[in-house]
Amino acid sequence: MDSVRPRGTDSARVIQVIETRSLAGIGTREDVCRQVIQYWDFEGHLLASFDPLDEQQVGTNLSAL
């Protein structure tokens, strides 16, 4: 028998956060339109942000949730 190998998600859970989706960019080649997704706690603190053009995301470690 082969050894156990990681294969992806083994669990998922529902958590309470506020998810916002906003349009960013002005539609030019230098500033394309895109949807930015952000997650906030109920005290108004930004937990994570995903901008498809942003190489360095804010709060990518969501382990605090």
PyRosetta script that sets phi, psi and omega in degrees:
from pyrosetta import init, pose_from_sequence

init()
pose = pose_from_sequence("MDSVRPRGTDSARVIQVIETRSLAGIGTREDVCRQVIQYWDFEGHLLASFDPLDEQQVGTNLSAL")
pose.set_psi(1, 136.7)
pose.set_omega(1, 178.6)
pose.set_phi(2, -73.5)
pose.set_psi(2, 158.2)
pose.set_omega(2, 177.0)
pose.set_phi(3, -72.3)
pose.set_psi(3, 160.1)
pose.set_omega(3, 179.4)
pose.set_phi(4, -72.1)
pose.set_psi(4, 135.6)
pose.set_omega(4, -180.0)
pose.set_phi(5, -124.3)
pose.set_psi(5, 141.7)
pose.set_omega(5, 176.4)
pose.set_phi(6, -59.8)
pose.set_psi(6, 141.6)
pose.set_omega(6, -176.2)
pose.set_phi(7, -135.3)
pose.set_psi(7, 8.1)
pose.set_omega(7, 179.2)
pose.set_phi(8, 126.5)
pose.set_psi(8, -152.5)
pose.set_omega(8, -175.6)
pose.set_phi(9, -72.0)
pose.set_psi(9, 126.0)
pose.set_omega(9, 176.3)
pose.set_phi(10, -107.1)
pose.set_psi(10, -9.5)
pose.set_omega(10, 177.6)
pose.set_phi(11, -158.2)
pose.set_psi(11, 159.6)
pose.set_omega(11, 176.0)
pose.set_phi(12, -145.9)
pose.set_psi(12, 156.1)
pose.set_omega(12, 179.3)
pose.set_phi(13, -145.8)
pose.set_psi(13, 156.7)
pose.set_omega(13, 177.2)
pose.set_phi(14, -94.4)
pose.set_psi(14, 130.7)
pose.set_omega(14, 179.8)
pose.set_phi(15, -128.1)
pose.set_psi(15, 153.1)
pose.set_omega(15, -179.7)
pose.set_phi(16, -96.2)
pose.set_psi(16, 110.3)
pose.set_omega(16, 174.2)
pose.set_phi(17, -143.2)
pose.set_psi(17, 168.3)
pose.set_omega(17, 173.9)
pose.set_phi(18, -100.3)
pose.set_psi(18, 124.0)
pose.set_omega(18, 176.8)
pose.set_phi(19, -105.2)
pose.set_psi(19, 127.6)
pose.set_omega(19, 174.8)
pose.set_phi(20, -117.2)
pose.set_psi(20, 146.4)
pose.set_omega(20, 176.0)
pose.set_phi(21, -127.7)
pose.set_psi(21, 125.4)
pose.set_omega(21, -176.0)
pose.set_phi(22, -132.1)
pose.set_psi(22, 145.6)
pose.set_omega(22, 174.5)
pose.set_phi(23, -81.7)
pose.set_psi(23, 130.6)
pose.set_omega(23, 177.9)
pose.set_phi(24, -124.6)
pose.set_psi(24, 156.7)
pose.set_omega(24, 178.7)
pose.set_phi(25, 92.3)
pose.set_psi(25, 156.6)
pose.set_omega(25, -178.3)
pose.set_phi(26, -107.0)
pose.set_psi(26, 2.6)
pose.set_omega(26, 174.7)
pose.set_phi(27, 91.0)
pose.set_psi(27, 14.9)
pose.set_omega(27, 176.4)
pose.set_phi(28, -97.5)
pose.set_psi(28, 170.9)
pose.set_omega(28, 178.1)
pose.set_phi(29, -62.7)
pose.set_psi(29, -34.6)
pose.set_omega(29, -179.4)
pose.set_phi(30, -79.4)
pose.set_psi(30, -23.1)
pose.set_omega(30, -177.0)
pose.set_phi(31, -141.5)
pose.set_psi(31, 73.0)
pose.set_omega(31, -175.8)
pose.set_phi(32, -66.2)
pose.set_psi(32, 152.1)
pose.set_omega(32, 175.0)
pose.set_phi(33, -72.8)
pose.set_psi(33, 140.0)
pose.set_omega(33, 179.0)
pose.set_phi(34, -159.9)
pose.set_psi(34, 162.6)
pose.set_omega(34, 178.1)
pose.set_phi(35, -98.1)
pose.set_psi(35, 126.0)
pose.set_omega(35, 177.4)
pose.set_phi(36, -102.9)
pose.set_psi(36, 128.7)
pose.set_omega(36, 180.0)
pose.set_phi(37, -109.1)
pose.set_psi(37, 131.1)
pose.set_omega(37, 178.5)
pose.set_phi(38, -130.1)
pose.set_psi(38, 149.5)
pose.set_omega(38, 177.6)
pose.set_phi(39, -121.1)
pose.set_psi(39, 131.3)
pose.set_omega(39, -174.5)
pose.set_phi(40, -126.3)
pose.set_psi(40, 149.3)
pose.set_omega(40, 170.2)
pose.set_phi(41, -86.7)
pose.set_psi(41, 176.2)
pose.set_omega(41, -175.2)
pose.set_phi(42, -75.8)
pose.set_psi(42, -5.4)
pose.set_omega(42, 174.5)
pose.set_phi(43, -96.2)
pose.set_psi(43, 2.3)
pose.set_omega(43, 177.5)
pose.set_phi(44, 90.0)
pose.set_psi(44, 12.8)
pose.set_omega(44, 178.4)
pose.set_phi(45, -87.6)
pose.set_psi(45, 132.2)
pose.set_omega(45, 176.5)
pose.set_phi(46, -71.5)
pose.set_psi(46, 123.6)
pose.set_omega(46, 179.9)
pose.set_phi(47, -96.6)
pose.set_psi(47, -40.4)
pose.set_omega(47, -178.2)
pose.set_phi(48, -157.7)
pose.set_psi(48, 151.6)
pose.set_omega(48, 179.3)
pose.set_phi(49, -141.0)
pose.set_psi(49, 135.9)
pose.set_omega(49, 176.7)
pose.set_phi(50, -126.1)
pose.set_psi(50, 114.1)
pose.set_omega(50, 173.7)
pose.set_phi(51, -118.1)
pose.set_psi(51, 117.7)
pose.set_omega(51, -176.4)
pose.set_phi(52, -53.8)
pose.set_psi(52, -24.0)
pose.set_omega(52, 180.0)
pose.set_phi(53, -94.0)
pose.set_psi(53, -8.4)
pose.set_omega(53, -175.1)
pose.set_phi(54, -89.3)
pose.set_psi(54, 118.1)
pose.set_omega(54, -179.7)
pose.set_phi(55, -74.5)
pose.set_psi(55, -28.1)
pose.set_omega(55, -178.0)
pose.set_phi(56, -115.1)
pose.set_psi(56, 102.5)
pose.set_omega(56, -175.8)
pose.set_phi(57, -82.6)
pose.set_psi(57, 151.3)
pose.set_omega(57, 177.9)
pose.set_phi(58, -88.1)
pose.set_psi(58, 129.3)
pose.set_omega(58, 172.3)
pose.set_phi(59, 65.1)
pose.set_psi(59, 40.5)
pose.set_omega(59, -177.9)
pose.set_phi(60, -71.0)
pose.set_psi(60, -14.8)
pose.set_omega(60, 175.7)
pose.set_phi(61, -91.4)
pose.set_psi(61, 102.2)
pose.set_omega(61, -177.4)
pose.set_phi(62, -94.3)
pose.set_psi(62, 16.2)
pose.set_omega(62, -177.1)
pose.set_phi(63, -63.8)
pose.set_psi(63, -19.9)
pose.set_omega(63, 179.3)
pose.set_phi(64, -70.5)
pose.set_psi(64, -16.1)
pose.set_omega(64, -179.7)
pose.set_phi(65, -75.5)
pose.dump_pdb("model.pdb")
